[in-house]
Amino acid sequence: MIMISNKRGLLPALLLMFFSASLSAQVKSDGHYRKEMKALQAVIQTNFYDKASGEYFVVVDSAEREKKNGYTRQYTYLWSYCAMYQAANEIEKLEPKTDLRGPMLKLMYTYYNPAPPHGGFTDYIMKLKPGERYYDDNEWIGITALDAYSRTKKKADFELGKDMYDFIMTGYNQVLGGGVYWKEGDLSSKNTCSNGPGALVALQLYQATKQKAYLDTAIKIVKWTDANLQTPEKLYWDNISTKTGRVNKGILSYNTGTPLEAYVYLYEITKDKKYLDEANAIADASLKFFYGGERFRDDYWFNAVLLRGYQHLLKFNPDTKYIIGFKKCLDGTIAADKNEKGLFTGKNRGKVTVKNLVDHGGLLEILARYAWLETKYDLKG
């Protein structure tokens, strides 16, 4: 376990750095998406950050904050920090001299629960009636840490990724022939959102260590996910009940994004063309299903995860049709969903409301990725 001290007095300054450091950095290019990214950084800090507590609110409107067992959870869930942590990592790729992940990690470690069978992050702040440990939350953290390690080679990044892997594998067993549960202590389902990213963490660890056991685990998880949750069209359903075997056939973009990227990693590692062929087939199916219109069909953060797969695929398939199709929906979202404050809105039960921190963090990651893409590719389509 990697412990990071949480000196409350330092957090406001660190968080201010998170949103201001990259704004003042000298850059070669200040393209359209980079400007949108910088604007959204500032808007998130102004509207979601609570100076009094040093925490972030889960939503802007206090009336929309969840009440659970008589207690109002006004601060954000860990999931939001998973989104912000990855967004920080993408911005660091654009501006390497900035340390944007550090402030996020300091906040995230207030959610860390060292309880056996292995330490992991709980979904809410430990000192404020902590909640439950979700395997996918910990996987998103592991993915970011190991992605950062591939760039920084810092031991702390590797150790955090390994810590997350060790926690994740406490949720793996042979019920239904394999797979990772969604939530610790809940044996009712195994989900694409806990298996796709679990395979990614294992693949990243293999790349970092060349230990075959990680590759074997990843292949085992990918095969299980395909056998139980892949649709005939090469998309992915949400979950399968361990009690009845019934499949929840909801289809969300992030559940297609993680297996897509897993297949890209498998090709990158093995050079076996069958993996690239499968990645291309999944990408084609997802482009048609998710990006046939001019707006995202599900939440921003879900789309950010699928974009990761598209961007990784560009290393081996130079066809820009995936990022161009995605861009059409991104541009439509920026045009239609941004309000006068620069916040992004959507309809909830027929009412237009400001989206939560998870989605703003997801959109920040998307914009950071397109700020990089616009310097490397012709995005005009």
N, C-alpha and C positions, 0 to 999 in steps of 0.2 A: 504494500500500500504506500502511496506517495502522499505525504502530508504537507500541505501548504499552509503556513500560518495565516490567520485572518485578522490582521491588525486593523480594526474598524476605522481608526483615524486615518489610515492610508487609503482606504477604499475610494472616497470621493475624488481624491486627486488622481488615483489610478483610472477610475472610470471616466473622468474628464479626459484623461490621456487617450482612452480607448476611442473616444469620439472626435478628439481634436487633433491627435498626432498626425493621422493620415490626411487631415484637411490642410495642414500647413506644409506637408512634405513637398519637396520639389520633384516634379514628375515630367517625363518627356511628353506625355500625351494627356490631354484632359478631354477625352471624348464624351459623347452623349451619355453612355451608361455609367461612366465614372462620375459625371456630374450628378446623375440620379442617385448613385450610391452615396456620395458625400452628403447630399441633401437628406437622404433617408437616415443616415447615421445621426445627424443633428436632430431630426424630428423624433427619433426613438429616445434620445437622451432627454429631450425637453418634455416629452409627454409620458414616458413610462418610468423614468427614474425618480425615486423618492429620496430626496436629499436627507430627510430626517432620519430614516432608517438605514440608508445605504443599500437598500434593496430595489428591485424592480417590481412594478405592478404587473399582474397577469393581463389585465385589461385597463383601458383608460377610464371608463365609466364605473365608479364605485358601486353603483346599483347592480352591476352585472357580475360582481365577484361572488364566487361560490360560497355558499353556507353549507357546512358539513358537520353534523352532530352538534349543531348550535354554535359552531365556530366559523367565522368568516375568514376564508383563505384569500386575503387581499394581495399577498405577494405572489410572485410567479412560481409555477411548477418548474421542476428540473427540465422538463421538455423544452421550455423556452430557452434555457441556457445551452442545451444541446444545439439549438438552432444558432444562437448567438456565438457560440464557441466555434462552430464551423465557419460562420460568416467572418469571424475574426481571422481565422486561418487563411481564408481566401484573400482577405485584404492584405494580410502580411505577405502573400505571394506577390502582390502588386507593389508593396512598399516594405521591403525586407528590413529596413532599419527600425520599424515600429514593433513594439511588443503589445499586441492587442489581446492575445489569449490569456496573458497573465491575470488581468483583472477578472476575466470570466472564471478562471480556475479558482481564484480566491473566493468568489461567491459560490461556485459549485461545491466546494468542499464543505460548506456549511450543511450540505445535504448528505454527506457521506456517513454511512452506517457500517461500522466494522464488525457487525454481528456475524457469527458463523451461519452457514458453512464456509462462507468467504465474504469479505467486505465488499460493499457495493453502494451505489448512490440510491437513496430513497427519493420518492417523487416530491417530497416537501421538506422544508427546512427542519433540521433535527430538533432545534430548541422550541419550535412552534408546532407541536403535535405532528410529528412526522407521519408519513403515510406508508406506502408500500414500495417494494423494489421491483421495477419492471425490467425485464431482460433487455428489451429494445432500447430503453433510455441509456442503459450502460453500454450497449453496443454502439450507439451514435457517438458517445464520448470516446470509446476505443477507436473507432474509425478516424475521428479527427486527430486524436493523439498520435496514431501511427502514420497518418498522412503527414502530420507535422514532422514526425521523426524522419521520414524519408527526405525531408528538406533540411532539417536542423541538425540531425544526428545527435540530438541531446538525449542523454540517458533517461532523464525524467519523463520525456515524451514516450520513450519505449516502455518504461516501467508502468506508466499509466495504462497504455494499451494492453500490456500483458496482464495487469491487474484486472482489467475489464474482461479479458478472455477467460481468466480463471473463474470469475464470478459467473459469466455466461454459461460455462460448461456445467455448473451445478444445476442448471435447468434442462440439461439434455438427458434423455433416457430412451429406452427401447419401446415405450408405449407407442402404438401405431407404427412400430418399426424404426423409430428414431425421431429426430426433431427436438427443437427447443420450445419449452413452454413460453407463454407471453409474460406471465407475472409470477413472481415467487409465491409459493403457497397456494396458487390457483391451478389445479390440475385439469381444468375443464377444456382447455383448447391449446392447440399449437398453431402459431400464426406465421404468415409470410413475413410480417414485420419483425419477428424475432429470429427467423431462420435466414432470410436473405442477408441482413446485416451481420448476423453471426458468422456466416461464411466469409464475408468481407474481412472481418477482423482476423480470422484464421489465415486468409490469403495474405493479408498485409504482414502478419507475423512470419509467415513462411518467407516472404520476400526479405524481411529483415534478418532472419536467422538461418534460412535454408534448412530448417529442421523438417523432415518429411512428414512428421506426425501432424503438423499444422495443415499441410496440403491435403493429407488423407482425410482429416476432419472436414475441411472445406468441401471436398468432393462428395463426401458422405452426406453433408447437409444439403448441398445443391441437388443431388439426386433425390433425396427424400422430398424436398420442396417441389420439384418437378412432378414427382409421382403422385403427390397428394393435392397440390394446389395450383398447378399450371392449367390454364384453359386450353381448349383445342386451338384457339387462335394465337397462342403464345403470349397471352397476358397472364395475370396471376390473381386468383381469388384471395379473400382475406384470411380465413382460418378454417380449421377442421376441428370438430368436437371430438375429444378423446373418449367420450362416453358412447356416442351414437355413430360416429363416423360421418355425420352430416357436415357438408361444406357450406360455410357462409360465402355466398357468391358475389359479395361486394367487390368492386374493382377500383382500386385507387392507384394513382401514379407512382407513389413511392414503393408500393409492393411489386411493381414491375421494374423499377429502377435498380433495386439492389440485386436481383438475379441477373439483370442485364450486365451490371458492372462486374459481378462475380465471374461471368463468362468471359468478359474482357480480360480480367486478371488471369483466368485459367489459360487463355491463349497466350498472354504475355509471358507466363511462367513456362508453359509446356511447348509452345509453338505448334500445338496440335490444331489443325485447321477446323476440326469439328466444333471447337469451342468458339472460334470466330464466326463460323456459319450460324451457330445458335444465337450469338450476340446480335448479329445482323438481322436475324429473323424476329427476335424480340423487339429490336429497335424499330423495324418496319411496322410491326403490329401496333406498337405503342404510339408511333407518330400518327397513324391513321385514327386511332381511337381517341387519343387525348388532345391532339393538336390540329384537328380538322376545321376548327372554327377560329374565332378571333379573341377568345377569352379562355382562361384556365377553367377547366370543368371541375376541379377540386381545389383544395386549399394550397396556398402558395408554397408552404414548406414541403408538402408532398411532391410538388413539381420540382423543387430544388433537388430532391434526391434523384429523380429521374434525369435531370440535367447532368448530374455527376456522371451517370452512365454514358450519356451522349458525348460529353466532353472527353471522357477516357477513351471511348471508341474511336475518336478522331485520330488517335495515335496509330491506328491500324486500318481504318477505313476513312479516307480523306473526303468522302462525300459530305458536304455541309448541309444536306437537306434536313437533317434532324435539328440542328441548331437554328436553321432558318425557319422551320416550321414552329419551333418553340418560341422563337423571337416574335413571330406574328402575334401569338397569344400574350407575350410579355408586353409588347407595345400597346395592344388593345387594353390590357389591364391598367397600365400606367395612364392611358388616356381616359379611361372610364371610371376607375375606382379611387383615384386620388382626390381627396377633398382640399378645401382651401388652406388647411393647416399642413398639408403634405402627408397626412395620414391616409391609410388605405381602408376602404369600407367594403361591406358586403351586406347581403340581406340575411337576416336571422329571424325566422318566423314572420316573414313579410315586412320586417322593420329594418331600415338601413342603419347599421351600427359600425363602429370602428373595429377593425379586426384586432385580434389579440397579439401578444408579443411573439408567440410562436410564428405566426404568419409574417409579421414584420421582420423578424429575424431571418425567416426563409427567403423573403424577397430581397433582403440585404445580401444574402449569399448569392442569389441569382444575379443581382446587379454587379456584384464583385466578379463573378465568373464572366459575365458579358463585358465588363470593363477590360478583362484580359483578352477575351475572344476578339473584341473589336480592334485590338492591336495586332492580331495574327491572321485574321480571316476577313474576306469580303462578305459582309453580312447583309448586303442589299438584296440578295436572293434573285 
